[in-house]
C-alpha cells in the first residue's frame, strides 16, 4: 500500500509539522477522509511542548 503524506506546518512555528494521509478511513462509529498522524507528536516531547505552547496562545 502506497502512503502519500501531506505535511502541514504551522506558519508561526515551522518546527511544528503534522503528517496528514488522505484516504477513506472507517470504524464502526465514523467515516473520515483524512488521517492525522500523531506518532511524532506522541514520541517527541520537545515538539509536544511547542504544540502545547502554540495552542495556549490566544
PDBQT receptor file of N, H, CA, C and O in Angstrom, charges set to zero:
ATOM      1  N   UNK A   1       0.844  -1.176   0.000  1.00  0.00    +0.000 N 
ATOM      2  CA  UNK A   1       0.000   0.000   0.000  1.00  0.00    +0.000 C 
ATOM      3  C   UNK A   1       0.889   1.240   0.000  1.00  0.00    +0.000 C 
ATOM      4  O   UNK A   1       1.746   1.401   0.869  1.00  0.00    +0.000 OA
ATOM      5  N   UNK A   2       0.681   2.090  -0.960  1.00  0.00    +0.000 N 
ATOM      6  H   UNK A   2      -0.016   1.959  -1.666  1.00  0.00    +0.000 HD
ATOM      7  CA  UNK A   2       1.466   3.309  -1.075  1.00  0.00    +0.000 C 
ATOM      8  C   UNK A   2       0.838   4.404  -0.201  1.00  0.00    +0.000 C 
ATOM      9  O   UNK A   2      -0.346   4.712  -0.334  1.00  0.00    +0.000 OA
ATOM     10  N   UNK A   3       1.639   4.980   0.683  1.00  0.00    +0.000 N 
ATOM     11  H   UNK A   3       2.601   4.729   0.791  1.00  0.00    +0.000 HD
ATOM     12  CA  UNK A   3       1.141   6.047   1.557  1.00  0.00    +0.000 C 
ATOM     13  C   UNK A   3       1.713   7.370   1.082  1.00  0.00    +0.000 C 
ATOM     14  O   UNK A   3       2.929   7.540   0.990  1.00  0.00    +0.000 OA
ATOM     15  N   UNK A   4       0.844   8.282   0.789  1.00  0.00    +0.000 N 
ATOM     16  H   UNK A   4      -0.143   8.144   0.863  1.00  0.00    +0.000 HD
ATOM     17  CA  UNK A   4       1.278   9.617   0.397  1.00  0.00    +0.000 C 
ATOM     18  C   UNK A   4       0.908  10.585   1.509  1.00  0.00    +0.000 C 
ATOM     19  O   UNK A   4      -0.266  10.789   1.815  1.00  0.00    +0.000 OA
ATOM     20  N   UNK A   5       1.922  11.167   2.098  1.00  0.00    +0.000 N 
ATOM     21  H   UNK A   5       2.877  11.001   1.849  1.00  0.00    +0.000 HD
ATOM     22  CA  UNK A   5       1.720  12.094   3.199  1.00  0.00    +0.000 C 
ATOM     23  C   UNK A   5       1.649  13.518   2.678  1.00  0.00    +0.000 C 
ATOM     24  O   UNK A   5       2.326  13.874   1.714  1.00  0.00    +0.000 OA
ATOM     25  N   UNK A   6       0.828  14.321   3.323  1.00  0.00    +0.000 N 
ATOM     26  H   UNK A   6       0.279  14.032   4.106  1.00  0.00    +0.000 HD
ATOM     27  CA  UNK A   6       0.828  15.766   3.130  1.00  0.00    +0.000 C 
ATOM     28  C   UNK A   6       1.345  16.328   4.450  1.00  0.00    +0.000 C 
ATOM     29  O   UNK A   6       0.758  16.074   5.501  1.00  0.00    +0.000 OA
ATOM     30  N   UNK A   7       2.415  17.071   4.407  1.00  0.00    +0.000 N 
ATOM     31  H   UNK A   7       2.892  17.278   3.553  1.00  0.00    +0.000 HD
ATOM     32  CA  UNK A   7       2.975  17.640   5.617  1.00  0.00    +0.000 C 
ATOM     33  C   UNK A   7       2.406  19.041   5.816  1.00  0.00    +0.000 C 
ATOM     34  O   UNK A   7       2.511  19.904   4.945  1.00  0.00    +0.000 OA
ATOM     35  N   UNK A   8       1.805  19.244   6.977  1.00  0.00    +0.000 N 
ATOM     36  H   UNK A   8       1.720  18.543   7.685  1.00  0.00    +0.000 HD
ATOM     37  CA  UNK A   8       1.216  20.533   7.325  1.00  0.00    +0.000 C 
ATOM     38  C   UNK A   8       2.113  21.177   8.374  1.00  0.00    +0.000 C 
ATOM     39  O   UNK A   8       2.439  20.554   9.384  1.00  0.00    +0.000 OA
ATOM     40  N   UNK A   9       2.510  22.424   8.134  1.00  0.00    +0.000 N 
ATOM     41  H   UNK A   9       2.245  22.930   7.313  1.00  0.00    +0.000 HD
ATOM     42  CA  UNK A   9       3.336  23.151   9.097  1.00  0.00    +0.000 C 
ATOM     43  C   UNK A   9       2.576  24.348   9.627  1.00  0.00    +0.000 C 
ATOM     44  O   UNK A   9       1.661  24.858   8.980  1.00  0.00    +0.000 OA
ATOM     45  N   UNK A  10       2.957  24.781  10.782  1.00  0.00    +0.000 N 
ATOM     46  H   UNK A  10       3.701  24.367  11.308  1.00  0.00    +0.000 HD
ATOM     47  CA  UNK A  10       2.362  25.966  11.390  1.00  0.00    +0.000 C 
ATOM     48  C   UNK A  10       3.144  27.185  10.916  1.00  0.00    +0.000 C 
ATOM     49  O   UNK A  10       4.357  27.244  11.117  1.00  0.00    +0.000 OA
ATOM     50  N   UNK A  11       2.487  28.155  10.294  1.00  0.00    +0.000 N 
ATOM     51  H   UNK A  11       1.501  28.107  10.130  1.00  0.00    +0.000 HD
ATOM     52  CA  UNK A  11       3.217  29.315   9.764  1.00  0.00    +0.000 C 
ATOM     53  C   UNK A  11       4.016  30.081  10.828  1.00  0.00    +0.000 C 
ATOM     54  O   UNK A  11       5.106  30.579  10.543  1.00  0.00    +0.000 OA
ATOM     55  N   UNK A  12       3.481  30.177  12.045  1.00  0.00    +0.000 N 
ATOM     56  H   UNK A  12       2.596  29.773  12.276  1.00  0.00    +0.000 HD
ATOM     57  CA  UNK A  12       4.183  30.916  13.096  1.00  0.00    +0.000 C 
ATOM     58  C   UNK A  12       5.370  30.150  13.657  1.00  0.00    +0.000 C 
ATOM     59  O   UNK A  12       6.307  30.754  14.180  1.00  0.00    +0.000 OA
ATOM     60  N   UNK A  13       5.339  28.814  13.554  1.00  0.00    +0.000 N 
ATOM     61  H   UNK A  13       4.577  28.324  13.129  1.00  0.00    +0.000 HD
ATOM     62  CA  UNK A  13       6.408  27.989  14.105  1.00  0.00    +0.000 C 
ATOM     63  C   UNK A  13       6.645  26.810  13.157  1.00  0.00    +0.000 C 
ATOM     64  O   UNK A  13       6.030  25.756  13.320  1.00  0.00    +0.000 OA
ATOM     65  N   UNK A  14       7.533  26.974  12.166  1.00  0.00    +0.000 N 
ATOM     66  H   UNK A  14       8.033  27.830  12.033  1.00  0.00    +0.000 HD
ATOM     67  CA  UNK A  14       7.735  25.922  11.168  1.00  0.00    +0.000 C 
ATOM     68  C   UNK A  14       8.316  24.613  11.707  1.00  0.00    +0.000 C 
ATOM     69  O   UNK A  14       8.351  23.617  10.984  1.00  0.00    +0.000 OA
ATOM     70  N   UNK A  15       8.771  24.597  12.956  1.00  0.00    +0.000 N 
ATOM     71  H   UNK A  15       8.743  25.406  13.543  1.00  0.00    +0.000 HD
ATOM     72  CA  UNK A  15       9.269  23.345  13.510  1.00  0.00    +0.000 C 
ATOM     73  C   UNK A  15       8.128  22.389  13.862  1.00  0.00    +0.000 C 
ATOM     74  O   UNK A  15       8.353  21.196  14.069  1.00  0.00    +0.000 OA
ATOM     75  N   UNK A  16       6.907  22.916  13.928  1.00  0.00    +0.000 N 
ATOM     76  H   UNK A  16       6.725  23.885  13.760  1.00  0.00    +0.000 HD
ATOM     77  CA  UNK A  16       5.746  22.075  14.207  1.00  0.00    +0.000 C 
ATOM     78  C   UNK A  16       5.186  21.567  12.882  1.00  0.00    +0.000 C 
ATOM     79  O   UNK A  16       4.691  22.342  12.064  1.00  0.00    +0.000 OA
ATOM     80  N   UNK A  17       5.274  20.262  12.687  1.00  0.00    +0.000 N 
ATOM     81  H   UNK A  17       5.677  19.632  13.351  1.00  0.00    +0.000 HD
ATOM     82  CA  UNK A  17       4.748  19.646  11.471  1.00  0.00    +0.000 C 
ATOM     83  C   UNK A  17       3.882  18.450  11.848  1.00  0.00    +0.000 C 
ATOM     84  O   UNK A  17       4.141  17.758  12.832  1.00  0.00    +0.000 OA
ATOM     85  N   UNK A  18       2.855  18.227  11.048  1.00  0.00    +0.000 N 
ATOM     86  H   UNK A  18       2.644  18.789  10.249  1.00  0.00    +0.000 HD
ATOM     87  CA  UNK A  18       1.970  17.083  11.224  1.00  0.00    +0.000 C 
ATOM     88  C   UNK A  18       1.752  16.472   9.852  1.00  0.00    +0.000 C 
ATOM     89  O   UNK A  18       1.496  17.185   8.883  1.00  0.00    +0.000 OA
ATOM     90  N   UNK A  19       1.855  15.148   9.768  1.00  0.00    +0.000 N 
ATOM     91  H   UNK A  19       2.063  14.568  10.556  1.00  0.00    +0.000 HD
ATOM     92  CA  UNK A  19       1.600  14.453   8.511  1.00  0.00    +0.000 C 
ATOM     93  C   UNK A  19       0.121  14.092   8.432  1.00  0.00    +0.000 C 
ATOM     94  O   UNK A  19      -0.470  13.616   9.401  1.00  0.00    +0.000 OA
ATOM     95  N   UNK A  20      -0.463  14.328   7.260  1.00  0.00    +0.000 N 
ATOM     96  H   UNK A  20       0.017  14.715   6.473  1.00  0.00    +0.000 HD
ATOM     97  CA  UNK A  20      -1.860  14.008   7.007  1.00  0.00    +0.000 C 
ATOM     98  C   UNK A  20      -1.900  13.036   5.842  1.00  0.00    +0.000 C 
ATOM     99  O   UNK A  20      -1.256  13.255   4.815  1.00  0.00    +0.000 OA
ATOM    100  N   UNK A  21      -2.654  11.968   6.005  1.00  0.00    +0.000 N 
ATOM    101  H   UNK A  21      -3.176  11.790   6.839  1.00  0.00    +0.000 HD
ATOM    102  CA  UNK A  21      -2.768  10.948   4.966  1.00  0.00    +0.000 C 
ATOM    103  C   UNK A  21      -4.195  10.995   4.409  1.00  0.00    +0.000 C 
ATOM    104  O   UNK A  21      -5.146  10.684   5.125  1.00  0.00    +0.000 OA
ATOM    105  N   UNK A  22      -4.350  11.379   3.144  1.00  0.00    +0.000 N 
ATOM    106  H   UNK A  22      -3.577  11.632   2.562  1.00  0.00    +0.000 HD
ATOM    107  CA  UNK A  22      -5.694  11.361   2.560  1.00  0.00    +0.000 C 
ATOM    108  C   UNK A  22      -6.124   9.935   2.236  1.00  0.00    +0.000 C 
ATOM    109  O   UNK A  22      -5.292   9.081   1.929  1.00  0.00    +0.000 OA
ATOM    110  N   UNK A  23      -7.401   9.691   2.304  1.00  0.00    +0.000 N 
ATOM    111  H   UNK A  23      -8.077  10.385   2.553  1.00  0.00    +0.000 HD
ATOM    112  CA  UNK A  23      -7.922   8.367   2.004  1.00  0.00    +0.000 C 
ATOM    113  C   UNK A  23      -9.307   8.212   2.594  1.00  0.00    +0.000 C 
ATOM    114  O   UNK A  23      -9.927   9.199   2.991  1.00  0.00    +0.000 OA
ATOM    115  N   UNK A  24      -9.796   6.996   2.658  1.00  0.00    +0.000 N 
ATOM    116  H   UNK A  24      -9.292   6.195   2.336  1.00  0.00    +0.000 HD
ATOM    117  CA  UNK A  24     -11.104   6.731   3.252  1.00  0.00    +0.000 C 
ATOM    118  C   UNK A  24     -10.887   5.784   4.413  1.00  0.00    +0.000 C 
ATOM    119  O   UNK A  24     -10.543   4.619   4.215  1.00  0.00    +0.000 OA
ATOM    120  N   UNK A  25     -11.084   6.276   5.618  1.00  0.00    +0.000 N 
ATOM    121  H   UNK A  25     -11.364   7.222   5.779  1.00  0.00    +0.000 HD
ATOM    122  CA  UNK A  25     -10.849   5.501   6.825  1.00  0.00    +0.000 C 
ATOM    123  C   UNK A  25     -12.169   5.345   7.568  1.00  0.00    +0.000 C 
ATOM    124  O   UNK A  25     -12.896   6.322   7.750  1.00  0.00    +0.000 OA
ATOM    125  N   UNK A  26     -12.482   4.137   7.995  1.00  0.00    +0.000 N 
ATOM    126  H   UNK A  26     -11.891   3.344   7.847  1.00  0.00    +0.000 HD
ATOM    127  CA  UNK A  26     -13.755   3.891   8.663  1.00  0.00    +0.000 C 
ATOM    128  C   UNK A  26     -13.554   3.073   9.929  1.00  0.00    +0.000 C 
ATOM    129  O   UNK A  26     -12.624   2.275  10.047  1.00  0.00    +0.000 OA
ATOM    130  N   UNK A  27     -14.448   3.299  10.855  1.00  0.00    +0.000 N 
ATOM    131  H   UNK A  27     -15.203   3.947  10.759  1.00  0.00    +0.000 HD
ATOM    132  CA  UNK A  27     -14.587   2.434  12.019  1.00  0.00    +0.000 C 
ATOM    133  C   UNK A  27     -16.074   2.131  12.130  1.00  0.00    +0.000 C 
ATOM    134  O   UNK A  27     -16.849   2.527  11.259  1.00  0.00    +0.000 OA
ATOM    135  N   UNK A  28     -16.471   1.461  13.145  1.00  0.00    +0.000 N 
ATOM    136  H   UNK A  28     -15.842   1.138  13.853  1.00  0.00    +0.000 HD
ATOM    137  CA  UNK A  28     -17.897   1.183  13.315  1.00  0.00    +0.000 C 
ATOM    138  C   UNK A  28     -18.679   2.431  13.711  1.00  0.00    +0.000 C 
ATOM    139  O   UNK A  28     -19.910   2.428  13.689  1.00  0.00    +0.000 OA
ATOM    140  N   UNK A  29     -17.962   3.504  14.076  1.00  0.00    +0.000 N 
ATOM    141  H   UNK A  29     -16.963   3.507  14.094  1.00  0.00    +0.000 HD
ATOM    142  CA  UNK A  29     -18.630   4.708  14.554  1.00  0.00    +0.000 C 
ATOM    143  C   UNK A  29     -18.543   5.903  13.603  1.00  0.00    +0.000 C 
ATOM    144  O   UNK A  29     -19.381   6.801  13.680  1.00  0.00    +0.000 OA
ATOM    145  N   UNK A  30     -17.563   5.935  12.720  1.00  0.00    +0.000 N 
ATOM    146  H   UNK A  30     -16.882   5.205  12.658  1.00  0.00    +0.000 HD
ATOM    147  CA  UNK A  30     -17.429   7.111  11.855  1.00  0.00    +0.000 C 
ATOM    148  C   UNK A  30     -16.653   6.792  10.581  1.00  0.00    +0.000 C 
ATOM    149  O   UNK A  30     -15.985   5.765  10.461  1.00  0.00    +0.000 OA
ATOM    150  N   UNK A  31     -16.775   7.710   9.650  1.00  0.00    +0.000 N 
ATOM    151  H   UNK A  31     -17.318   8.544   9.748  1.00  0.00    +0.000 HD
ATOM    152  CA  UNK A  31     -16.015   7.677   8.398  1.00  0.00    +0.000 C 
ATOM    153  C   UNK A  31     -15.262   8.997   8.303  1.00  0.00    +0.000 C 
ATOM    154  O   UNK A  31     -15.786  10.043   8.687  1.00  0.00    +0.000 OA
ATOM    155  N   UNK A  32     -14.050   8.952   7.801  1.00  0.00    +0.000 N 
ATOM    156  H   UNK A  32     -13.625   8.103   7.489  1.00  0.00    +0.000 HD
ATOM    157  CA  UNK A  32     -13.277  10.180   7.626  1.00  0.00    +0.000 C 
ATOM    158  C   UNK A  32     -12.452  10.080   6.354  1.00  0.00    +0.000 C 
ATOM    159  O   UNK A  32     -12.158   8.982   5.882  1.00  0.00    +0.000 OA
ATOM    160  N   UNK A  33     -12.081  11.225   5.803  1.00  0.00    +0.000 N 
ATOM    161  H   UNK A  33     -12.319  12.117   6.187  1.00  0.00    +0.000 HD
ATOM    162  CA  UNK A  33     -11.339  11.248   4.539  1.00  0.00    +0.000 C 
ATOM    163  C   UNK A  33      -9.861  11.538   4.726  1.00  0.00    +0.000 C 
ATOM    164  O   UNK A  33      -9.093  11.444   3.769  1.00  0.00    +0.000 OA
ATOM    165  N   UNK A  34      -9.443  11.890   5.942  1.00  0.00    +0.000 N 
ATOM    166  H   UNK A  34     -10.068  11.966   6.720  1.00  0.00    +0.000 HD
ATOM    167  CA  UNK A  34      -8.032  12.169   6.201  1.00  0.00    +0.000 C 
ATOM    168  C   UNK A  34      -7.643  11.604   7.562  1.00  0.00    +0.000 C 
ATOM    169  O   UNK A  34      -8.432  11.631   8.507  1.00  0.00    +0.000 OA
ATOM    170  N   UNK A  35      -6.419  11.094   7.650  1.00  0.00    +0.000 N 
ATOM    171  H   UNK A  35      -5.778  11.072   6.883  1.00  0.00    +0.000 HD
ATOM    172  CA  UNK A  35      -5.875  10.585   8.897  1.00  0.00    +0.000 C 
ATOM    173  C   UNK A  35      -4.734  11.499   9.318  1.00  0.00    +0.000 C 
ATOM    174  O   UNK A  35      -3.815  11.747   8.537  1.00  0.00    +0.000 OA
ATOM    175  N   UNK A  36      -4.786  12.001  10.547  1.00  0.00    +0.000 N 
ATOM    176  H   UNK A  36      -5.532  11.800  11.182  1.00  0.00    +0.000 HD
ATOM    177  CA  UNK A  36      -3.719  12.843  11.073  1.00  0.00    +0.000 C 
ATOM    178  C   UNK A  36      -2.771  11.953  11.865  1.00  0.00    +0.000 C 
ATOM    179  O   UNK A  36      -3.155  11.357  12.871  1.00  0.00    +0.000 OA
ATOM    180  N   UNK A  37      -1.542  11.872  11.402  1.00  0.00    +0.000 N 
ATOM    181  H   UNK A  37      -1.230  12.356  10.585  1.00  0.00    +0.000 HD
ATOM    182  CA  UNK A  37      -0.537  11.017  12.019  1.00  0.00    +0.000 C 
ATOM    183  C   UNK A  37       0.093  11.757  13.196  1.00  0.00    +0.000 C 
ATOM    184  O   UNK A  37       0.848  12.710  13.005  1.00  0.00    +0.000 OA
ATOM    185  N   UNK A  38      -0.217  11.317  14.403  1.00  0.00    +0.000 N 
ATOM    186  H   UNK A  38      -0.830  10.543  14.559  1.00  0.00    +0.000 HD
ATOM    187  CA  UNK A  38       0.266  11.981  15.610  1.00  0.00    +0.000 C 
ATOM    188  C   UNK A  38       1.407  11.223  16.287  1.00  0.00    +0.000 C 
ATOM    189  O   UNK A  38       1.785  11.559  17.409  1.00  0.00    +0.000 OA
ATOM    190  N   UNK A  39       1.962  10.203  15.622  1.00  0.00    +0.000 N 
ATOM    191  H   UNK A  39       1.654   9.930  14.711  1.00  0.00    +0.000 HD
ATOM    192  CA  UNK A  39       3.026   9.412  16.233  1.00  0.00    +0.000 C 
ATOM    193  C   UNK A  39       4.230  10.262  16.613  1.00  0.00    +0.000 C 
ATOM    194  O   UNK A  39       4.772  10.100  17.706  1.00  0.00    +0.000 OA
ATOM    195  N   UNK A  40       4.658  11.163  15.738  1.00  0.00    +0.000 N 
ATOM    196  H   UNK A  40       4.218  11.295  14.850  1.00  0.00    +0.000 HD
ATOM    197  CA  UNK A  40       5.812  12.011  16.039  1.00  0.00    +0.000 C 
ATOM    198  C   UNK A  40       5.515  12.927  17.223  1.00  0.00    +0.000 C 
ATOM    199  O   UNK A  40       6.380  13.159  18.067  1.00  0.00    +0.000 OA
ATOM    200  N   UNK A  41       4.306  13.438  17.281  1.00  0.00    +0.000 N 
ATOM    201  H   UNK A  41       3.603  13.250  16.596  1.00  0.00    +0.000 HD
ATOM    202  CA  UNK A  41       3.926  14.312  18.389  1.00  0.00    +0.000 C 
ATOM    203  C   UNK A  41       3.926  13.541  19.706  1.00  0.00    +0.000 C 
ATOM    204  O   UNK A  41       4.319  14.083  20.739  1.00  0.00    +0.000 OA
ATOM    205  N   UNK A  42       3.493  12.287  19.680  1.00  0.00    +0.000 N 
ATOM    206  H   UNK A  42       3.174  11.847  18.841  1.00  0.00    +0.000 HD
ATOM    207  CA  UNK A  42       3.434  11.488  20.902  1.00  0.00    +0.000 C 
ATOM    208  C   UNK A  42       4.818  11.093  21.408  1.00  0.00    +0.000 C 
ATOM    209  O   UNK A  42       5.017  10.945  22.614  1.00  0.00    +0.000 OA
ATOM    210  N   UNK A  43       5.771  10.922  20.502  1.00  0.00    +0.000 N 
ATOM    211  H   UNK A  43       5.609  11.043  19.523  1.00  0.00    +0.000 HD
ATOM    212  CA  UNK A  43       7.086  10.434  20.918  1.00  0.00    +0.000 C 
ATOM    213  C   UNK A  43       8.130  11.532  21.067  1.00  0.00    +0.000 C 
ATOM    214  O   UNK A  43       9.189  11.288  21.643  1.00  0.00    +0.000 OA
ATOM    215  N   UNK A  44       7.864  12.724  20.568  1.00  0.00    +0.000 N 
ATOM    216  H   UNK A  44       7.003  12.922  20.100  1.00  0.00    +0.000 HD
ATOM    217  CA  UNK A  44       8.827  13.815  20.611  1.00  0.00    +0.000 C 
ATOM    218  C   UNK A  44       8.358  14.851  21.632  1.00  0.00    +0.000 C 
ATOM    219  O   UNK A  44       7.475  15.657  21.339  1.00  0.00    +0.000 OA
ATOM    220  N   UNK A  45       8.938  14.833  22.812  1.00  0.00    +0.000 N 
ATOM    221  H   UNK A  45       9.655  14.178  23.051  1.00  0.00    +0.000 HD
ATOM    222  CA  UNK A  45       8.468  15.715  23.887  1.00  0.00    +0.000 C 
ATOM    223  C   UNK A  45       8.719  17.191  23.581  1.00  0.00    +0.000 C 
ATOM    224  O   UNK A  45       7.923  18.041  23.979  1.00  0.00    +0.000 OA
ATOM    225  N   UNK A  46       9.800  17.509  22.888  1.00  0.00    +0.000 N 
ATOM    226  H   UNK A  46      10.447  16.819  22.564  1.00  0.00    +0.000 HD
ATOM    227  CA  UNK A  46      10.069  18.914  22.546  1.00  0.00    +0.000 C 
ATOM    228  C   UNK A  46       9.012  19.437  21.577  1.00  0.00    +0.000 C 
ATOM    229  O   UNK A  46       8.554  20.572  21.707  1.00  0.00    +0.000 OA
ATOM    230  N   UNK A  47       8.628  18.617  20.614  1.00  0.00    +0.000 N 
ATOM    231  H   UNK A  47       9.000  17.695  20.508  1.00  0.00    +0.000 HD
ATOM    232  CA  UNK A  47       7.579  19.015  19.677  1.00  0.00    +0.000 C 
ATOM    233  C   UNK A  47       6.242  19.157  20.401  1.00  0.00    +0.000 C 
ATOM    234  O   UNK A  47       5.492  20.097  20.141  1.00  0.00    +0.000 OA
ATOM    235  N   UNK A  48       5.945  18.235  21.301  1.00  0.00    +0.000 N 
ATOM    236  H   UNK A  48       6.555  17.470  21.512  1.00  0.00    +0.000 HD
ATOM    237  CA  UNK A  48       4.697  18.301  22.065  1.00  0.00    +0.000 C 
ATOM    238  C   UNK A  48       4.650  19.576  22.909  1.00  0.00    +0.000 C 
ATOM    239  O   UNK A  48       3.597  20.201  23.033  1.00  0.00    +0.000 OA
ATOM    240  N   UNK A  49       5.777  19.955  23.482  1.00  0.00    +0.000 N 
ATOM    241  H   UNK A  49       6.632  19.447  23.381  1.00  0.00    +0.000 HD
ATOM    242  CA  UNK A  49       5.836  21.188  24.273  1.00  0.00    +0.000 C 
ATOM    243  C   UNK A  49       5.572  22.410  23.392  1.00  0.00    +0.000 C 
ATOM    244  O   UNK A  49       4.840  23.316  23.791  1.00  0.00    +0.000 OA
ATOM    245  N   UNK A  50       6.167  22.438  22.194  1.00  0.00    +0.000 N 
ATOM    246  H   UNK A  50       6.761  21.702  21.870  1.00  0.00    +0.000 HD
ATOM    247  CA  UNK A  50       5.937  23.553  21.273  1.00  0.00    +0.000 C 
ATOM    248  C   UNK A  50       4.484  23.628  20.836  1.00  0.00    +0.000 C 
ATOM    249  O   UNK A  50       3.923  24.719  20.735  1.00  0.00    +0.000 OA
ATOM    250  N   UNK A  51       3.866  22.477  20.576  1.00  0.00    +0.000 N 
ATOM    251  H   UNK A  51       4.322  21.591  20.658  1.00  0.00    +0.000 HD
ATOM    252  CA  UNK A  51       2.464  22.453  20.177  1.00  0.00    +0.000 C 
ATOM    253  C   UNK A  51       1.581  22.963  21.314  1.00  0.00    +0.000 C 
ATOM    254  O   UNK A  51       0.664  23.751  21.085  1.00  0.00    +0.000 OA
ATOM    255  N   UNK A  52       1.855  22.515  22.536  1.00  0.00    +0.000 N 
ATOM    256  H   UNK A  52       2.600  21.875  22.722  1.00  0.00    +0.000 HD
ATOM    257  CA  UNK A  52       1.077  22.969  23.683  1.00  0.00    +0.000 C 
ATOM    258  C   UNK A  52       1.213  24.473  23.881  1.00  0.00    +0.000 C 
ATOM    259  O   UNK A  52       0.238  25.152  24.204  1.00  0.00    +0.000 OA
ATOM    260  N   UNK A  53       2.409  24.985  23.689  1.00  0.00    +0.000 N 
ATOM    261  H   UNK A  53       3.201  24.434  23.426  1.00  0.00    +0.000 HD
ATOM    262  CA  UNK A  53       2.640  26.424  23.814  1.00  0.00    +0.000 C 
ATOM    263  C   UNK A  53       1.837  27.199  22.775  1.00  0.00    +0.000 C 
ATOM    264  O   UNK A  53       1.219  28.215  23.092  1.00  0.00    +0.000 OA
ATOM    265  N   UNK A  54       1.848  26.718  21.533  1.00  0.00    +0.000 N 
ATOM    266  H   UNK A  54       2.351  25.893  21.275  1.00  0.00    +0.000 HD
ATOM    267  CA  UNK A  54       1.116  27.398  20.457  1.00  0.00    +0.000 C 
ATOM    268  C   UNK A  54      -0.391  27.322  20.664  1.00  0.00    +0.000 C 
ATOM    269  O   UNK A  54      -1.108  28.283  20.385  1.00  0.00    +0.000 OA
ATOM    270  N   UNK A  55      -0.880  26.162  21.160  1.00  0.00    +0.000 N 
ATOM    271  H   UNK A  55      -0.297  25.381  21.387  1.00  0.00    +0.000 HD
ATOM    272  CA  UNK A  55      -2.316  26.021  21.392  1.00  0.00    +0.000 C 
ATOM    273  C   UNK A  55      -2.806  26.885  22.548  1.00  0.00    +0.000 C 
ATOM    274  O   UNK A  55      -3.983  27.242  22.596  1.00  0.00    +0.000 OA
ATOM    275  N   UNK A  56      -1.920  27.224  23.475  1.00  0.00    +0.000 N 
ATOM    276  H   UNK A  56      -0.964  26.934  23.436  1.00  0.00    +0.000 HD
ATOM    277  CA  UNK A  56      -2.331  28.028  24.616  1.00  0.00    +0.000 C 
ATOM    278  C   UNK A  56      -2.391  29.518  24.304  1.00  0.00    +0.000 C 
ATOM    279  O   UNK A  56      -2.971  30.284  25.074  1.00  0.00    +0.000 OA
ATOM    280  N   UNK A  57      -1.803  29.942  23.190  1.00  0.00    +0.000 N 
ATOM    281  H   UNK A  57      -1.332  29.321  22.564  1.00  0.00    +0.000 HD
ATOM    282  CA  UNK A  57      -1.835  31.358  22.817  1.00  0.00    +0.000 C 
ATOM    283  C   UNK A  57      -3.211  31.739  22.288  1.00  0.00    +0.000 C 
ATOM    284  O   UNK A  57      -3.874  30.930  21.640  1.00  0.00    +0.000 OA
ATOM    285  N   UNK A  58      -3.643  32.969  22.561  1.00  0.00    +0.000 N 
ATOM    286  H   UNK A  58      -3.104  33.627  23.087  1.00  0.00    +0.000 HD
ATOM    287  CA  UNK A  58      -4.965  33.401  22.057  1.00  0.00    +0.000 C 
ATOM    288  C   UNK A  58      -4.980  33.564  20.551  1.00  0.00    +0.000 C 
ATOM    289  O   UNK A  58      -6.010  33.919  19.979  1.00  0.00    +0.000 OA
TER     290      UNK A  58
